[in-house]
Amino acid sequence: MKCRAAALAVLLCALFANSNAVARGPYGSISVGNWKGGAYTDDQTGSFSHCAAGAQYASGIYFVVMIDGGGRWSLGFMHEQWRLRTGEAFPLTLTFDGQQPFNVHGVPIGDKLVRVPMPSNSSLISQFRRAKTMTAYTQGQLFQFNLDQTGQLLPVLVNCVAKIKQAGLAGAGDFSVLPVAKPVAAAAAPDSAPAKPDRLLDQTGTGFLVSTNGHLVTNAHVVQGCVGDIQGNLTGEAPAKLRLVSSDETNDLALLQATGTFKEVARIRDKAIQSGDSVVAIGYPFHGLLTSDFTVTTGL
């Protein structure tokens, strides 16, 4: 078990290293289910390199998810039986929940180690976040992965990068604890001033107006931990205050409301969505880290 843990540490350190440098860490800690990791630095410069977390699977493969300081995502795979050569082609086919497969290319950076860069405009991250299972076919083998905790892991990795960029390595701690606002007391003295949150949360998300009365639908994880007023920028206008009407964590949905009336709203279809229907997703995934502009993804 100690040998496997050491091998995993080497994998986490090496995946963002090049031929002239290695990474050192972890600084702080990430612990989400079986995923373990932290922040890592360039051993030559001492500067922050990336945040990563990995898990070992029964098939003997190590699987790692990483994000660097520039917001670039990568996956990493290592297997003791692989014999790879740096620079050779390493195609993989990734399938999430049995849906349409993704054909990607990895970059061998060791005889047992491969890194898979993920384009910032790719729907891979979106699929990866929602999926419960993933299969990877490569080297004539099919590997299966349980992704139950992936939805919780990605925000933790983003939190790791944000904290290190804000406070440096000296501020490294338990990145698994996401920042939340302190709850406001349910009852207060009549003459007391309204309670205020300890701090402001810097979270972003995308919502769609669905009623002329200002009702807006977004994801529950966007407003998780928010207390009091929420600021929104509606149709490019000045920031407006929004209030949380209802939240459904099971389906990752939240209903907000802005003051005023609106003419242009999104219509919600009456018929249920069926398998094979065309869909379009518009949003700002991990704004400022994964992308600086909205993305449009189409699919079935």
C-alpha positions in Angstrom: 0.0 0.0 0.0 2.9 2.4 0.8 4.4 1.7 -2.7 1.1 2.5 -4.4 0.7 5.7 -2.4 4.3 6.7 -3.4 3.5 6.0 -7.0 0.4 8.1 -6.9 2.4 11.0 -5.4 4.9 10.7 -8.2 2.1 10.8 -10.7 0.5 13.9 -9.2 3.9 15.7 -9.2 5.0 14.7 -12.6 1.9 15.4 -14.8 2.6 19.1 -15.2 6.4 18.7 -15.3 8.5 18.9 -18.4 11.9 17.4 -19.2 13.7 20.1 -17.4 11.6 20.5 -14.2 9.6 18.5 -11.7 6.8 19.5 -9.4 6.9 19.4 -5.7 4.1 19.0 -3.2 1.4 18.5 -2.1 0.9 21.8 -0.3 -2.4 21.8 1.6 -4.7 18.9 1.1 -7.6 17.8 -1.1 -9.8 14.9 0.1 -13.0 14.2 -1.7 -14.0 10.5 -1.3 -11.2 8.5 -2.7 -9.6 11.5 -4.4 -6.5 12.8 -2.7 -4.1 15.6 -3.6 -3.3 19.3 -3.1 -1.3 22.1 -4.7 2.1 21.7 -6.4 5.0 23.9 -7.4 7.7 23.9 -10.1 10.8 22.6 -8.3 13.1 24.8 -10.2 11.3 28.1 -9.8 9.3 27.4 -6.6 6.3 29.0 -8.2 2.8 27.6 -8.1 2.2 25.0 -10.9 -1.1 23.3 -10.5 -3.7 21.7 -8.2 -4.4 18.0 -8.6 -6.2 15.0 -7.0 -5.9 11.4 -7.9 -7.5 8.0 -7.1 -6.4 4.4 -7.6 -8.7 1.8 -9.1 -8.9 -1.9 -8.8 -7.8 -2.4 -12.4 -4.3 -1.1 -11.4 -4.7 2.3 -13.1 -4.1 5.6 -11.4 -6.5 8.4 -12.5 -5.8 12.1 -11.8 -7.6 15.4 -12.5 -5.6 18.6 -12.7 -6.0 22.4 -13.2 -3.1 24.7 -13.6 -2.8 28.4 -12.7 -4.0 29.4 -16.1 -7.2 27.5 -15.8 -6.2 24.7 -18.1 -7.5 21.2 -17.3 -5.9 17.9 -17.8 -6.5 14.2 -17.0 -3.7 11.9 -16.1 -3.4 8.1 -16.3 -0.7 5.7 -15.1 -0.4 1.9 -15.2 2.4 -0.3 -14.1 2.1 -2.5 -17.1 2.4 0.2 -19.7 5.6 0.6 -21.7 5.4 4.0 -23.4 7.7 6.2 -25.3 7.7 10.0 -25.0 6.3 11.6 -28.1 4.4 8.6 -29.5 0.7 8.7 -30.2 -1.5 7.6 -27.4 -5.2 7.6 -28.5 -7.9 7.1 -25.9 -11.7 6.7 -26.2 -13.6 8.1 -23.3 -17.3 7.3 -22.7 -19.4 8.9 -20.0 -22.5 7.1 -18.8 -22.6 5.1 -22.0 -23.2 8.2 -24.1 -21.4 9.3 -27.3 -17.7 8.5 -27.0 -14.9 11.2 -27.1 -11.8 10.4 -29.1 -8.8 12.2 -27.4 -5.0 12.0 -27.6 -2.8 11.7 -24.6 0.8 12.8 -24.3 3.2 10.2 -22.8 5.5 11.9 -20.3 7.0 8.7 -18.9 7.1 5.0 -19.7 4.0 4.4 -17.6 2.5 7.9 -17.5 0.2 9.8 -19.9 -1.4 13.3 -19.7 -4.5 14.2 -21.6 -4.9 18.0 -22.1 -8.6 19.1 -22.2 -9.4 22.1 -24.5 -11.1 25.0 -22.7 -14.0 25.0 -25.1 -14.5 21.2 -24.8 -17.7 19.6 -23.5 -15.5 17.0 -21.8 -15.4 18.8 -18.5 -19.2 19.3 -18.5 -19.7 15.6 -19.2 -17.1 14.6 -16.7 -18.7 16.7 -14.0 -22.2 15.2 -14.4 -21.2 11.6 -15.2 -21.5 8.7 -12.7 -19.3 6.3 -14.7 -16.6 6.6 -17.3 -14.8 4.1 -19.5 -11.4 4.6 -21.2 -10.3 2.3 -24.0 -6.6 2.4 -24.8 -3.7 0.0 -25.4 -6.2 -2.7 -26.2 -7.8 -2.5 -22.7 -11.0 -1.2 -21.3 -10.8 0.6 -18.0 -13.9 1.5 -15.9 -14.1 4.4 -13.5 -16.7 5.3 -10.8 -17.2 9.1 -10.8 -19.6 9.5 -8.0 -17.6 12.3 -6.3 -16.6 14.1 -9.5 -19.2 16.8 -9.1 -17.7 17.7 -5.7 -14.1 17.4 -6.9 -14.0 20.0 -9.7 -15.1 22.9 -7.5 -12.5 21.9 -4.9 -9.8 22.0 -7.5 -10.9 25.4 -8.6 -11.0 26.5 -5.0 -7.4 25.3 -4.6 -6.2 27.4 -7.5 -8.1 30.4 -6.4 -6.8 30.2 -2.8 -3.2 29.8 -3.9 -3.4 32.7 -6.3 -4.9 34.8 -3.6 -2.9 34.0 -0.5 0.1 32.0 -1.9 1.4 28.7 -0.7 1.5 30.1 2.9 -2.3 30.0 2.8 -2.5 26.4 1.7 -4.9 24.4 3.9 -7.8 22.0 3.4 -9.0 23.0 0.0 -11.9 20.5 0.3 -13.7 23.0 2.5 -15.4 25.4 0.1 -16.0 29.0 1.2 -19.5 29.6 2.5 -21.1 32.7 4.1 -21.9 32.6 7.8 -25.7 32.0 8.2 -27.7 34.9 9.4 -29.6 34.4 12.7 -33.2 33.5 12.2 -34.4 36.0 14.9 -33.0 39.4 15.9 -33.9 42.2 18.3 -36.4 44.6 16.8 -34.1 47.6 17.0 -30.9 45.8 15.9 -29.4 46.4 12.4 -29.8 43.6 9.8 -27.1 40.9 10.1 -24.6 40.9 7.3 -22.6 37.9 6.0 -18.9 37.7 7.2 -17.7 37.9 3.6 -18.7 38.2 0.0 -18.7 35.1 -2.1 -17.0 35.5 -5.5 -19.0 32.9 -7.5 -20.4 33.2 -11.0 -23.0 31.4 -13.0 -25.4 31.8 -15.8 -29.2 32.1 -15.5 -32.2 32.5 -17.8 -35.2 34.8 -17.3 -38.3 32.6 -17.5 -41.1 35.1 -16.5 -41.9 38.7 -17.1 -41.9 39.2 -13.3 -38.2 38.6 -13.2 -38.0 34.9 -12.3 -34.6 33.5 -13.3 -33.5 29.8 -13.4 -29.9 28.9 -12.6 -28.0 26.0 -11.0 -28.2 25.3 -7.3 -24.4 25.0 -7.0 -24.1 28.6 -8.3 -25.8 30.0 -5.3 -24.7 27.4 -2.7 -23.7 29.2 0.5 -25.2 32.5 -0.5 -26.9 34.5 2.2 -28.7 37.8 1.6 -28.6 39.7 -1.7 -27.2 38.1 -4.9 -25.9 40.4 -7.6 -26.8 39.7 -11.2 -26.1 41.4 -14.5 -29.2 41.1 -16.6 -28.9 41.5 -20.4 -25.7 43.5 -20.1 -27.2 46.2 -17.9 -26.0 47.5 -14.5 -25.9 44.9 -11.7 -29.2 44.1 -10.2 -30.1 42.5 -6.8 -31.6 39.0 -6.9 -33.3 37.1 -4.2 -33.3 33.3 -3.8 -36.9 32.0 -4.2 -36.2 28.2 -4.0 -33.4 25.7 -4.5 -33.3 22.0 -5.4 -29.9 20.4 -4.8 -31.1 17.0 -6.1 -31.6 18.4 -9.6 -29.1 21.2 -9.3 -31.6 23.9 -9.9 -32.4 27.3 -8.3 -35.0 29.9 -8.8 -34.1 33.6 -8.3 -36.1 36.8 -8.8 -35.1 40.2 -9.9 -37.3 43.3 -9.3 -39.0 44.9 -12.3 -40.8 43.6 -15.4 -39.2 42.1 -18.5 -40.4 41.7 -22.0 -38.0 39.1 -23.4 -37.9 35.8 -21.5 -37.0 32.2 -22.3 -39.9 29.9 -22.8 -39.9 26.5 -21.1 -41.3 23.8 -23.4 -44.5 22.0 -22.4 -43.3 18.6 -23.6 -40.8 16.5 -21.7 -37.3 16.2 -23.1 -36.7 12.9 -24.8 -33.5 11.0 -25.6 -32.3 12.1 -29.0 -33.7 15.7 -28.8 -31.4 18.5 -29.9 -30.1 20.6 -27.0 -28.0 23.8 -26.6 -26.1 24.7 -23.5 -25.0 28.4 -23.0 -22.9 29.5 -20.0 -19.7 30.7 -18.4 -18.2 27.5 -16.9 -15.7 28.3 -14.1 -15.6 32.0 -15.3 -12.1 33.4 -15.1 -10.5 30.0 -14.7 -11.9 27.7 -17.4 -13.0 30.5 -19.7 -13.3 34.3 -19.9 -16.3 34.3 -22.3 -19.5 32.4 -22.6 -19.5 29.0 -24.4 -22.2 27.5 -26.6 -22.3 23.7 -26.8 -24.7 21.7 -28.9 -25.6 18.0 -28.7 -28.2 15.4 -28.4 
